[in-house]
Amino acid sequence: MKCGVRFCGGCNPRYNRRAALEEIKARVTDVNFVNAVEGIPHDLLLVIGGCTNCCASYEQFDTKNGVLKMWDKTHIERIYDEIQKKI
């Protein structure tokens, strides 16, 4: 499974978004996490926002199994669970 990743611009991050992704990647080893690219379909899209606005646009990306959004490090467990359901 290929999961496109989209980060917000980082104007007001309240946690280390890259570290959150690395933690998710360490737990979900059978998913290929890649930078989301327009025009290339992804099985899943993970939008990682740095604050509650979670303002990163994602409508321009193609996804087969939907979009998961997180904006706090406490969401890591939920994201892990949601990805496991879609594998």
Secondary structure, 3 states (H helix, E strand, C coil): CEEEEEECCCCCCCCCHHHHHHHHHHHCCCCEEEECCCCCCECEEEEECCCCCCCCCCCCCCECCCEEEECCHHHHHHHHHHHHHHC
